[in-house]
Amino acid sequence: MQDIIDDIDPIETNEWLDALESVAKHEGDERARYILSKLGERASDMGIESANTLTTSYVNTIAPKDEARMPGDLFMERRIRSFIRWNAMAMVMRANDNDEGLGGHISSFSSSATLYDIGFNYFFRGSEGEQEGDLVFFQGHIAPGIYSRAYLEGRLTEEQMDNYRREVDGVGLSSYPHPWLMPDFWQFPTVSMGLGPIQAIYQAHVMRYLSARSLINRGDRKVWAFLGDGECDEPESLGAIALAGREQLENLVFVVNCNLQRLDGPVRGNGKIVQELEGVFRGAGWNVIKCLWGRHWDPLFENDTSGLLKKRMDEVCDGELQNYKANGGAYTREHFFGKYPELLELVKDMSDQDIMNLNRGGHDPYKVFAAYQQAMNHKGQPTVILAQTVKGYGTGKSGQAKNDTHSMKKVAMDDLMDFRDNHNIPLTDEQLKDVPYYRPSKESPEMKYMMDRRNKLGGVYPSRRADFDALEIPPLDTFSSQLKESGKREMSTQMTLNRVLSTLVKDKAIGERIVPIVPDEARTFGMEGMFRQLGIYTSEGQRYVPHDADQIMFYKESKTGQILEEGINEAGAMSAWMACATSYSNNNCTMIPFYIYYSMFGFQRIMDLAWAAGDMQARGFLIGATSGRTTLNGEGLQHQDGHSHLMAQMIPNCVSYDPTFGYELTVIVQDGLKRMFQDKENKFYYITTMNENYAHPAMPIGAEEGIVKGMYLLQEGKQAEKKVQLMGCGTILREVIAAADILRDEFGIEADIWSTTSINEVRRDAQAVARWNMLHPAQEQRTSYLQECLADRQGPVIAATDYMRMYPEQLREYMPGTYRVLGTDGYGRSDTRNKLREFFEVNRHYVTIAALTALADDGLIERSVIASAMQKFGINPEKPAPWTV
């Protein structure tokens, strides 16, 4: 900032500034902005490079004269806030007053208590009314503060508070926001930093989508997302803000707690994180409100006629701002105000304590209220509020603004006493030793005031809707055409899915609830036929004539479009799926989302979001299209998926299937719809589909139960002296079927063929039975479904899949006899499907060799038979293993 020193004509400068002030004063801010924009355009036309206008001076966006006045009782609210601060701190300290060291965080909530308190008192609306409530993404580390408020409201008991982070016995409180553990309380899991912001954007996006389709009444509901300035370093935090700006999501408010500290130290010690974030958000089309300085600064700014105070604010870096609060008023006088004599003169009548008490905007309820009120009233843009705070605010000399503040679990007794005195907590010195909770009676003025505020806003918050009205799911025979054989026509399972979707969207009961979601691959998946039929949702509608408008399957965008086409953005598409998959809870409008994507770009890329989806009890279908290591033959190493089913198994409430035939896929989808949306099972589905075309047989009579359980007998071999059990799924099942023919025709060996639609589900059943048997030794032992299937079957078992060997390997513990597995370990390759299956050793010849080897291991054939077969098939025994090359 050289403008004050280098101004060669201050008189002319002041004339321009006076003219601007006159326009703003007499004609309003809008007129002033218009004049500035026209000046900028003319400067650009003249080739004059303009200054960077993405950032403004390091002062509050809202001038004191323009602040909306907070209507409530400041004294009463400060009392309530003090109780909440105290109980939050007490809960963490009591949880750590033992050898277990359960952890917890004090400083994050202490820095943001006012930000939340103003929200609870005036803005966060519950769902006890005609309109659905707001959606609030609470920053994960501040959970103690939310529990503390709920304790004051009588929603939580002292026993629950004392069992903070003791979740196993069912009476405790979860460490962070976890809907799975507290399904009636928390709405969203947010402590995996960066996931809350992107989820919030897509919740707002989907809310607008549902409103545009007349499925919900959006009204003026808001989605609030609270995050930290350090959290904004996570790519997911800011990765989708351009979408929010582009779609003008005025129903979205970000509140960034800018306490200038990460977990270990400053966010931008040498720079200014607030200015950086302002530029990023403003450039993405957001309304930016900076709430940096509290009202105690207002007289200083008013008396600063030289402009040096604003200049000093712009100069100082975040590391120094941290020092000022850590080191006290005298240090601030010397190092901040002391740079310019005029600034020292400005504070000459202030004591060091007065300087220390100069508050930051995020701790001033009046400033926070004004920022929130402007965000509520702003139209046509999402809003971000950059609220400057002090980490560890109010925790005393041992914690406030120190680098190790984030990890603070306890507060020194002297600081505890100071906290009690400063916040008027009615506890004696003796009582402080036990760090007790404090809750006034229900009839106290504070409790009446707090509950009155919440009653006017639609009830207590947070609160999650765990139940929903069951949907009427069409019976299986609705999809009869997909259960029949395809005859000579060859098709992929992805095409079968498209036909199932086409049937579903026409269903009178649930058709409008189906949400096809694609990142940017609809044509790859053969789904372009849905463009015209359903339309692609866009908030603007279609403002152009598509070049293919004269074609049947033209690219049709619409405000009421049913398809969500999220661009080349798997994280965004997944977040949109999560918003739809939790709409039953968050919007009281049950939706059935199908997110179709390259399977390799699913769990591998967005596993953290998928885990969060499980936590928040999402319901819907993830479709891993073009799946398998050898099916997507031309794409190569980074496209070929051989492990997504192993990753799906990691999520406890994710049910996964790898069907081969159209009827299997159809049964699985219909059963999933019934289980999730009619029977209300708390699950979501991952189903892999292929782009490989082949003929599909009709469904065998009575196969439905086995398909759902994960395994059924597809073909039964004849009784013979030598016999094997062959298992397969997905595209490799067809190689298994071919291997059975080779074994029979060339070696006289019979085979039973099992279609293992879900090895994961078979494993879960076997695991559950094994556990029950272990814990009930004196009772009759149970038999797993796998054991029931193979109990009377002859010969060793060979399993082959298009996934890593570990996928079928997980059944070994439960297999009754000899077991051999084949899989596609290693990096993918680009080649023909036949060459890839040979390379990964999962083709019919390798299945045959594995079966012969298993028979030899059991002493049923000579090993020379294996050697002869290898020679016949041209298998090189010295070929490198595929996972080594």
N, C-alpha and C positions, 0 to 999 in steps of 0.2 A: 504494500500500500504506500505508494510514493506520492499520492495525489496532493496531500497537504503541503509537502516540502517542495514539490516540483511544479506547482501550479504557477504558470508564467503570467496569468491574468486573473487573479482571484475575483476581481469585480465582475468580469464577464461571466465567470463560473457561477457566482452567486446570483446573477440575473437569471441564468437558465434554471438554477435550482429554485429560485423564488417563483418563477413562472410555473414550474411543475407543481410546487406546493399550492399555488393558487388554483390550478386546475383541479387538483385532488380535493381541495377544501370546498370549492364552490360548485364543482360539477361531478364530484364523486370519483371513487377509485377506478371504476370501470373506464371512465373517460380518460383518466391519466394513463391507464394501461394501454388504451387504444393509441394515444398519442405516442407513447414509447415504442409501440410495435411499428407504427408508421415511420418513425424516425429510424428504427432499425432497418426497415425495408429500403428506405431511401439511401441509407449508408451502404447497404449491400449493393444497390444499383450503381452507386458511385465508386464501388471498389474499395470502400473503406472497411478495413478489418475491425469488426466490433469486439468489445471485451466479452469475456465468458460470462453469460448471464444465467448459467445453470446454478450458480451459487449466489447467495446473498450474504450480507454482513452477518457476523457472528452475534446476532441479537435476536430477540423474539420476533416472530413473524407478525404477531398480533400486537398492535400498539395498545398501551393502557386505555386510551380513549375508546378503543373499539372492542374491548373485552366484554363478553356477555357476563352479566353479574350472577354469581352463584346464589340461588334463592334460599338455601338451607341455613341451619344453625351451625356456624363454624366451630364454636366452642364444643357443642355436643358431638359433632363429628370427630373433632380431635380427641375427645375422651374415648370414643368408640375405637378409633384408630389406635390409640395407645393400648387399649385392652388387647386388641388383635395382635399388635406387635409383641406385647408381652407374652401372650400365650403361645405364639409361634416360636419365640425364642425359648420359652420354658419347655415346650414339647421336644425340641431338638436337644436341649441340654439334658433333659431327663432320659431321653433315649440313649444318650452317650454316657450316662452316669453308671456305667457298669463295665465289665471286662470285654463285652462283645464288641463295643464300638460300632454301633449300628449306622452311624453317619447321619447325614442330613445337612441342610444348609440354612444358615442364619442371614448371611449378608445380602443374598439376592433379593429376598422379600423386603428386608429392611430398606433397601434402596428404592423399591418400587411400591411400597405400601400405599402411598398417596395415589399413585396411578390407578391401582385397583380399587381403592376406597371410593374415589369419585365415580368410577364406573359402576360399582355396586349401588351407590346411593342415588344415582341419577340416570344411568344409561343402560346397563345390562338388563334386558327384559326377560322375564321368565315366561313359561308357556301356559300359565293359569289365566287364560283369557281367550278372547275370540281369535287373536292372532298368535301364531307360533312365536316362540321366543327367539332371541338373538343366539348366535353361535359364537362362543368365546374360546379361543385357543390360549390357554394359560401357559406361561413359560414354566417349564417343568420344575426348575429348581425352587420355585416360590410356593410349592405345594403346602408347606407348613402354614403359610399365611391364609390359604383358603380353608384349610382344616380348622384353623383358629377361629375364623369367622363362623364356620358351621357349628363349632362348639358353642360359641356365644348364642347362636340361634336355637340351640337345643337339639340340633340334628345329630350331633356326635356326643358320646358320653366321655367321661374322664377315663374310663377303662380303655376305650378306643384310642384316645389321645396317648395314653401311656403305652399302648401297643403300636405306636407309630413304627413302621418298618418291621413289624412282627406280623407277617401276613399268613403264615402257614396254618395257624389254628383257627383262622376265620374270624377273629375278633379285632384284628389290627387294621391299620391304615396303610395303603400302599405307599411306597417310597416316593413315587411320582404319579402324575395323572395316568392311570391305567384302567380303562373301561372294563377290561376282562376281569379284573380283581374287584372293582367297585362299579358294577354295571348300572346302578341307580344314581350314581354321583357324577363321575367323570364322563365327558363326551368324547374327548380326543386324547390319544397318547402323544406327548410333545417333547419329552425330555431327550430324545435322540435329535440333537440340535440341527436345525435346518428343515426338518420335516413339517413342523407346524406352519411356517409361512407358505410353503407351496400347497399344502393341503387347504389352508384358509382361502387362497386365491381360487382354487378349483371348487371349493364349497360355494363361494360367491358366484362363480361361473355357472355351476349347476343349478343354483337357486334361481338365477336369471333364466336359464334354460327351461326349468320346470314351470316357471311363471309364464314364459313366452308360449308354452304349450298348454296353458290354462289348467295345469295339473295342481298347482298351488296358488294361493294368493300371497305374493311376496310382501306386499305393503311396503313399509319402510324398515323392514328387518335389516339388521347389520350383522356382518361377520367381523369380529374383532380378533386380531392376532397380536399377542404380546411376545416380543422377542428382545434379545439383547444385542447391543452393538457388536460384540464379539461374535455372536452367532451369525451375523451377516457375512462373515468370511466363508461360511458353508455355501457351496455353489447353489444348493437347492433353495436357500433362503431368498436369493434375489433372481434365481434362474427363470422365474415365470412372471416377473413384475411387468414385463412388456405386454403380456396377455391382458393383465388387469387394466393397464393404461389404454390398450387398443380397444378393449370392449367397454371402456368407460364404466367400470364396476363401482358405481357410487355406493353400493351396499357393502363395501369393504373398507375397513380401517386397520392399518398397522400402527401399533404403538411400540416404538423402539426405545427401550430403556438404555439411554446413553450414559452409563456410569463410567465410561471410558476405560474399563478394565475387562480383560479376559480372565480366564481361570488362573493364569500364572503372572500376568503383568498387564501393562497398558495395551489397548487395542491398536492405537496409532500413537505411540509415545512421541515420535518426531513429527507427527502431522496432526490432522484434525478429522476424526472419524465422522463427526456430524456434517462437516462440509462435503466430505466424500459421499456420504449417503444422500445428502440433499441433491447433489449433482446427478447421481445415478437415478434416483427416483424421479426427479423433475424431468430428466431426459427421457424417461420411460412414460411420461404423460401423467404423473401423479400430482395431486395437490399436496404440497409439502408445508407443514406447520412446524416451525421450530419453537420449542418451549424450553428455553435455555436458562433464563434468569428469573428468580422470584421477585415478588413485589418490593422487597427491601432494596433492590437495585434501582427501582424506578426513580426515586429522587436524585440518585447520582447521575443517571442518564439525562434527566431533565435539567440538571445544573451544569452539565458538561457542554458548554457553549463552543468549545474548541474542536470537538469531535475526537479528542484524543482517547477517550474511554472506549469508544467503538473501535478506533484504530488498534488499541492495545488488545481488545478482545480478538481482533482478527490476527494479531501477531502471535499470541501465545500458543504454544503447542500443548497437546493433551497431557504429556508427561508432567509439565509444569502445573496444569490445572489439578492433576492428582496430588502434586506436592503441596499445593496451597491448603487443601483440606487435611492432608496428613500431618502437616507441620504447624498449622495454626495461624492466628491473625497477625502476629508480628512478622512472621515469614512472608505472608501475603502482602503486608504493607511494604516491606522492603523490596520483594522481588517482582510483584505485579505493579502496584501503584508507584513504586520507587523509580521506575524507568524514566518517567517524565515528571518534572517538578510540579506541573499543573495538576497531575493526578494526586500527588501527595497533598497538595493544597485542598483538593476536593474532599479528602478524608481526614483532614487535620483535626476535626472535632470528634472523630469517631475513635473509640477505644479499640484495643486489639480484639476484645471479645465482640464488639460491634461488627468489626470486619469479618471475624469468624462466622458471625450470624448472618452474613449476606447469603441468602439462600439461593438454591438452584431451582430452576423452573419445575422440575419433576417432583419437588417436595412442597410446592406451593399449591394448595387446593384451588385457589382462585385462578391461577394461571392454567392449571390442568383442566378445570371446568371450562374455561373459555376456549381452550384448544379442542376439547371434546365436542362442545356445542357447535363450533364452526365445522368440525368434521361431520356432525350429524346433518347439518343444513346444506352442506356443499353438494352440488349436483354436477353430473357429467364426468366425474373423475373419482378414482379411489383416492383415499387420503392416507398419508403417513405422518405421524406425529413423532418428531425427534425430541424426546424429553430428556434433558440433562439432569443426572442425579449423582449421588455419591455412593459408591459401593460400601456397604456396611454402615450406612447412615444411622446414627444414634447408638451405635454399639460401643462407643467410647474410644479412648486413645489406643486400646489394644487392637482394634479392628478397623476403624474407619479409614477408607481409602488406602489401605496397605496392600502390597502385592499378594500377600498370602490370605487376604480377607475371604476369598471364596471358600477356602477349606476350613474356616473357623467353625467349630462345633460347640465351643463353650465361651463364656464371657467371664472375665475376672470379677471377683466380688466387688471391688471398688467401682468398676464400670457398671455392674449390676445395680448397685445402690444408686449411682448417678442416673441410670436409666429409670429406675423406680421413681426417683425424685422429680426428674424432668417430665415424666409422663403421669405423675400423680397416681401411681398404683398403690392402693391402700394395703400395703404389706409391711410388717415390722422387720427389723434387722434379723431377728431370730427366725422369722418365717422364710426369709430369703435363702437361708441355708438349704432348704429343700426345693427351692425354685418352684413354688406351687402355681397352679393355674389360678386365674381370677375370673369369675363370672358373676356379675351383679344379678339380683333377683329379676324375674320376668317383669315385675311391676316397676322397676327402676326407670327413670326418665330415659336413660341411654338405651335400654333394651326396647322400650316402647318406640322410641324414635327410629331405631334401626329396623325393627320389624315393620313399622309403618312405611318406611321408604321402600322396602322390598314388596310389601303388599300392593303398593301403588304401581310397581313395575312388573307385576305378574308373578309374584311368588319367589321363593328362595332360589338361589343359584350358586353353584352349578347343580343341575339336575338332568338326568338322562332318562329318556323314554326307552325302556327295555322291551316292551311288548308292542304288538301291532296286530291288526286284523288279518286273519289268514286269507290267502288268496285261493280262488277256485282254479286249480290246475287241470288242464285238459288231460284226459286219460290217454294211455299209451296207444290205443287204436286210432286216435286222431292222426297219428303219424304212420298209418298203415303202409303207405307207399314206400316209406324209408325202411320198413321191416321186410320187404320183399326182395327177391334176388334182382340184380340189375340186368340179368341176361347177358347178351353180348356187349352191352354198353359198359365201357370202363370209366371209372370215375374215382375221385379222391375222397377221403373222409372229410376234407375241408368243404367239398361240394355238398356232401351230405349235410354238414352243419348249416350251410347256406340255405338248403331246402327246409331244414327244421326251423331256422329263424324265419323264413318266409311264411311257414305255417303259423308260427307263434304270433307274428305281428298282425295276422289277420284274425286272431282269436278275439271274440267279443269281450271276454272277461279280463284278459291280461294283455291284449295286443298293444295298447298304448303305453304299457309299463315297460316294454322291452326297449333297451337302449343299446344298440350296436355302437361300439367304440373302437376306432382304429387310429393308430398313430399317423401313418401316411402310406398304407399298403393295401387299401381296399381292392385295387385292381389286381395286385399280386394274389390276393385270396379269392379272386373271382366274385367280389361283392359289389362290383360297379352297377349291377342291376338294381340295387337298392337306392342308388342316388336319386333317380326320378321317383321311385315308389315312395320313399320315406323322406327324402330331402336331407341335406346336411345343415345342421344348426349353425347359424351365424347371427350375432346380435344385430347386425346391420341389414340383414336380408341380402339379396343378390342385386347389386347396383350396376351390373354389367350383363351383357348378353354373352354366354359362354360360346366359344368357337364351335363346339359340337352340339349346339342347340337343335340342329336338324336331325340328330341321331336319337335313337330310342333311349339309350342309356346316357343321356347328357349329364354334365356336372351341375347339379341343381342345389344351390344354397338357399336357405329360407330361415326366416325368424322362427318359424314353427317346425323346423326340421327335426327329425327324430334321431338321426345319426350324429354322434359326436366325433368329428374328424379333427384330431388334435395336432396335426403336423408331425414333423420328425422329432418327436418328443415323448419318449417312453415314460419318463418320470411324470410328465404332465398328464399323459393319457391314463397312467395308473392312478394318479390323484383324482382325475375325473371319475374313474371307475369307483374309487373309494367313496367319493361323495355320493354317487348314485347307490352304491352298495350299502350305505348307512342312511339313506334318505328315509327309510322306514322309521328311524329313530329321530333324526335331526329335522325332518320336514313333515313328519306324520304322513308320508306319502311313499308307499313301498314301490320301489323300482327294481327291475330285473336286468342288470347290466351284463353284457357280453363284451369283454375286451379281447380283441383278436390281434395277435402280434406274432412276429418271428419268435419262436420259443427261446432262441438263444438270447434275445434281447429282453427277456422277462425277468425271472428271478435273479439272473446273474447281474443285471444292471440295476434293478430296483428292489433288491432283497429287503432293505431296511423298510421301505414302504410296504412291502408285502407282509412283513412281520407286524408292522403297525396295523395293517388291515385286519390281521388276526386278532390283535389286541382290542380293536374297536368293534369287533364282531360284525364285520362286513359280510354281506350275503350277495352272491352273484357268481358269474363264471369267468375265469381266466382261460383263454384258449391259446395254447402254445402251438401256433400253426407252423407249417414246414419244419416239423420236429424231427429229431433223430440225427445221429452223426453221419448217416450214409444216404439219407433221403433227399436232402437239399444238395444235390450232387454237384452243381456248378459253382457254388459260392465260396467254399473253402473254409479255412481255419477259424475265422472269427464269426462265421455264420452258423456253423454246424454244432448243434446242441446234443451233448451226450450225458448231461448231468442234471437237467432241470427237475426230473422226478426225485432225485436225491435231495435237492433243495426244497422241493415241495414237502417232502417228508419231515423236514425240520420244523414246519409250522403245525402245531398240534391240531388245529381245527381246519386245516386244509385237506380236502379229500381229492385225490389225484387218480387219473385214469389214462391209459394209453391204448385206446381201442384200435382194432384193425379193420373191422367191417362196419358198414353203415348202420346195421341194426344194433350193433353194440353201442355205438355213439348215441343213437336215438334213445335207447333204453336208459343210458346214463344221464342224458340231459333231462328226460322226463322225470326220472327218479330224483335227480337233484332238485328240480323245480318243486317237486312234492315235499321233499325233506326240508328244504330251506324255507319255502314260502307258504306251505300248507301245514306241515307238521311242526314248523318253527324250530327245526334243529339249528343249532348255532354253529354253522359251518359255511365255508365257501369252497368252490370247486376249481381245480386245475385239470384241464383236459387237453391232451396233445392231439393234433390233427396233422395229416400229411398232404403233400401236393402230388403224390405218386398215384397214377391212375391204374386201376385194375378192376376186374369183375368182382362183384359182391354177392355172396350167397344169401339165401333167405334165412331168417332166424330159426334155429332149431327149436322144436317144441319144448317149452319148459326151461329155456336158457336164461330167462330174465333174472332169477334169483342169483345164479352163479355170476352173471355179468356184473351185477351190483356188488356182490361180495368180493369180486376181484379174480375169480378163477372158475372155469367150467370146462367140461369135457366136450371138445369140439368134434373129434373123430375117435372112434374106438377101434383099436386093432383086434385081430383075431387072437384066440388063445394059441400060444406057441411056447416052445421050450425056451426060446430066446426072445426077450421082449424088453422094450424101454419105454419110459415116460418122457415125452418131449413137451417142453413148455416154451411159449413165445408170446410176444405181444407186438403191437404196432406193425410196422412194415416187415420186421424180421419174422413174424409168425408165418408169413408166406414162404420164407426160406425153410422154416421148420417143417411145414407141410411137404415141401419138395424133398426134404431130407428123409421124411418118413417113406416116401415112395422109393427113394434110392435104397434105403435099408431093406425094404420088403423085396424089391425086384432084383437087387443085385447081391444081397447078403442073406436073404431069407429071415430077416429079423422084423418082427412086428412092432408097432408103436401105437400107444395112445397119445393123442395130441390134445394138449390143454391150452386154451386161450387164457392168458393171465392178464386180464384187463387192468388189474391194479395189484401189482406186487406189494405196493405200500399198504393197501388195505388188508391183504392177506397177512402181511407181517404184523400189523397192529392187532388183528384178531388173535394170532398165535401168541403174541407177546402178552396180551391180556389174559389168555387162558393159562399160560405158564406162570404168570404172577399169582393168579387165583389158586392154582394148584400148590404153589410154594407156601402160600399163606393159609391153606386149609389142608394140612397133611392128613388129618384124621377123617376127612370126608372123601366120598367117591370122586376120583379125579376126572376132570373134564377133558374133552377132546376138541382140539382146534379145528377150524374149517379145513385147513390144509391137510391135517391128519385124516379127517373124514374123507376127503377126496382121494387120498393116496393109500388108504388103509388096506384095501384088498387088491391093490394094483401091483403088478409084477414088474421087476426090473429097476435098474438105476434111473435117476432123474437127470435130465439135461435141460438147462434153461438158456435161452439165447434172446438178447434184446438189442436194440439199437442204442443202448446207453451203457455207461461204464459197468464193468463187472460187479462193482459194489452194489448196484441196484438189485440184481437177483441174488447176489451173495448174502444179503441180509436175511434170507430164508434158511440158510444152512443149518443154523441151530435147531430148527424145527423139522428138518427133513428126516424121514425114517430110515434112509439107507444111503447108498452112494449118490453123490450129487456133484455134478460138474456144471460150470457156468461159462458162457461166452459173452463178451461185451466189447464195447468200442472205446477202450481206454486210449488216451493220447490226443494229440492235436488233430483237427480235421484236415481234409485234403479236398482239392477240387478235381473231380474226375467223374467217370460214369458211375452209376449206382453199382453195377456189377463189379467194377474194379475196386470201388471203395469197400464193398462187402468182403471181397477177397483180401484186400489190404488189412482190414480190421479183424479178419478171421471170424466172421459171423455169417458167411454164406452157407448154402446147403451142404457143400462139401465139408466145411469145418464142423458143422452140426453133426454130420455123419461120422467124422473122425472122432469127435467128442463122445458120441454114443458108443462107438466101437471100443474106445479106450476105457469107458466106464464098464462095459461088459467084460473086457479083459481084466480090469481091476477086481471084478467079482469072480474071476476064474471061469467065465462062461465061453470065452473064445481065446484062441491063441493070438499073441501079439503080432505074429507074422501077418495076420489078416489086416491089421492096422497099417503096417508097412506097405503091403500090397495096395491097399486103398489109396494111400498117400501118393504112391507112384502113379496110380491110375488117374488121380485127380490133378496131377502135376504140382503137388504141394512140396515146396522146398523146405526141408527141415531146418536149414541154416538161415532161413529168412529172419531178418531182425524183428523183434517184437514191435508192434505198431506204436507202443507208448514210449519207445526209445529213439524214434527217428522223427 
